[in-house]
């Protein structure tokens, strides 16, 4: 097995709050790793550190052997990234935006045109391809962001709640694409609140809680640790959030 992403003792402090506090893990080449945790658990901060967008206070990360703090451009050239809230150039059309991203990656005209047409067709955006992004719905923007992340055939893909706003058909396409890319050796790290998706496609899951790794392993390993059958129950059990019935009764009383 070849390590694709290495995370060693990463810590990040914002004032008096530790967004991450001693996080260490390794992700193998071709692995689909799910990153789970409540809001504020540190998922997005960890992803931004991997991309060199945030500097850790302690620790070291590498992607394919490259330290993003030393060579952030080198990392971004090989990583496809979809942030939780993509910020797209709204004065461009969907096709123009993908053309712009493809140019940044140095794609030749033939490859660029072929891939843009491929994504526009796959995501049902052909009719709106020349419309300005400012008029796109949330789901359409997400489709463009995912297309932009894939267009340079990256070695590593980092997806932060990338399925938000997608219709069931597109979500299925993205899930199947993740599985296919991983089988081709692409490493994928993604966070999601849809636990069924993580359970269905991840070889391994990391659960973050208050900046620390609370649990990590395959579904069978997590089941053994929490003595629960499905990922939702495992997550609630491990994070101490299992008393859902009492909460529901309290807010509906």
Residue, then its C-alpha position, 0 to 999 in steps of 0.5 A: x500500500x502506498x500512502x497518498x495523504x499523510x497527516x501528523x499531529x496537526x493542530x490549529x487554534x483560533x483564539x481560545x478554540x482548538x479547531x484541530x488538536x493533535x490529528x494524525x492519520x494516513x490515507x492510502x492511494x486509491x482509498x475513499x475516506x469519509x470524514x464525519x463530524x458535527x459542525x465545528x468538529x474541524x473537518x473543513x479546517x483539516x481539508x483547507x490545511x491539506x490544500x495549503x489554504x490554512x497554516x497549521x499551528x503544529x504538525x505536518x501534512x503531505x499529499x503525494x509527498x508534497x508539503x502544501x505549506x512549502x509548495x501549495x501550487x504543486x499540491x493544487x495542480x494535482x488535487x481537485x477540491x470542492x469547498x462546502x460553499x463554492x465561490x464561482x465567477x458569476x459573470x462567466x457562463x458555466x462553459x466559460x468558467x470550466x474553460x477558464x479552470x482548464x486553462x489554469x491547468x494547461x489543458x490543450x484545446x482538444x482535451x478541454x473541449x472534450x471534457x467540458x462537453x462530457x461534464x455538461x452532458x453528464x450533469x444535464x447542463x447543456x441547455x444552460x451552459x452559456x447562461x451566466x452562473x449568476x442565474x444558476x440554482x445551488x444545485x447547478x453551481x455545485x455541478x459546475x464546481x464538481x466538474x471544475x474539480x475533476x477537469x484536470x484528472x486529479x490524483x487526489x480529490x477533496x470534497x467538502x459536503x460536495x453533494x449538497x443541493x444535488x438532485x438524486x440522479x446527479x448525486x448517484x452519478x457523483x457517488x458512482x464516479x467516486x467509486x470508479x476513480x478510486x478503482x483507478x487509483x485516485x485518492x478521495x477524501x470527502x466530508x458529508x452529513x449524509x451518513x448512508x453515503x459514507x457507509x455505502x462507498x467508504x473503505x474507511x471512516x474518520x470521525x472527528x469531534x471537537x478537533x480530535x479523532x474520536x474513532x477511525x476504521x472500516x464499518x466493521x471496526x466501527x460497529x465493533x467499537x460502538x456495538x451498533x448496526x448502522x453508521x448513524x447509530x455508530x456516529x450518535x453513540x460515539x459522539x454522545x448524541x444518542x438521546x435524540x428521542x428526548x430532544x425531539x419530545x422536548x422541542x415538540x412538547 
